[in-house]
Amino acid sequence: MKKISLFLFLLCSIMMNGMTQDYRLKLWPGEPPNKNTPPGEEKFYVDRGTSRYENISEAELFVYLPGKKKNSGAAAVICPGGGYRVEAIQHEGFMMAQYLKENGIAGIVLKYRLPYGQPEIPLTDALQAIRYVRSKAEEWGIDPKRVGIAGSSAGGHLASTAGTHYDLGDPEAAGPVRRLSSRPDFMLLLYPVISFDEKIGHMGSRQNLIGTTNDWKLASQYSNELHVNEKTPPTFLILADDDKGVAPENSICFYLALKKHDVPAEMHIFLQGGHGFGMSKVNKPVEQWPDLFVQWMRSMNYIK
């Protein structure tokens, strides 16, 4: 199975017009602080024209670094979506990282562990990924004060959870990485799941993360619009009005929460695009979003 998965991964890399990572690294060199138990062996496969992972038990980073002449010093950890059941690693991960790399921004795709009854596990990986990137700042040519997080759909939920549930590091931690802040400096959220409120939330993502419980105390912990404050990172939101997968109210309620606390934010709602467009070519105005994001990064002085 591992040989087949590797073959598919290499085949997918060839399909993606020569996109290549600079590094593929384990997020946790040793054992992570918590453990999940997938229902089967990890699988990498192609479905409906895009590559996906499922049964993920080991977190990895796929690192795309811009050349020295293009390098802006900014970086983004990228969390693909998939309802906390699979991860759409290609059009919501690798392709996004390649685009950022071409525009002087380091793109670090996070293959995060899926929960399988342990809802804290994806967030553990996302926060560790931010710390890890900061720990590599000098080696990778990254400014540790310009490390953001990006996410699509359920990956947007994970990214917004990191942006509202971060910590500033433990100065007494044994390892140097754990001493670093896990607060992202900015967020890029594509058609994100934000709320676990039954009126607007994506129930598939909610069930896969926290189970079938009706305990609002637990559900509200992961309803990220409720956890915005004045220290929440500046945010760029992209979605489509005709999204039938995740209600647009998710992004809207998050934007309103950001505005309530005077957090800089920009939101674009395109008429068409549906759900899950990522970096796919859909021949609609929504394709403009990557360039709009780069413009926003300039306007916020994250890049020049």
PyMOL commands that set and color helices and strands:
alter all, ss='L'
color gray80, all
select helices_A, chain A and resi 2-15+90-102+121-135+137-140+154-164+177-179+203-210+216-221+224-227+249-260+285-299
alter helices_A, ss='H'
color red, helices_A
select strands_A, chain A and resi 23-26+43-47+50-54+60-64+75-79+86-87+106-111+147-152+187-190+235-240+265-270
alter strands_A, ss='S'
color yellow, strands_A
deselect
rebuild
show_as cartoon
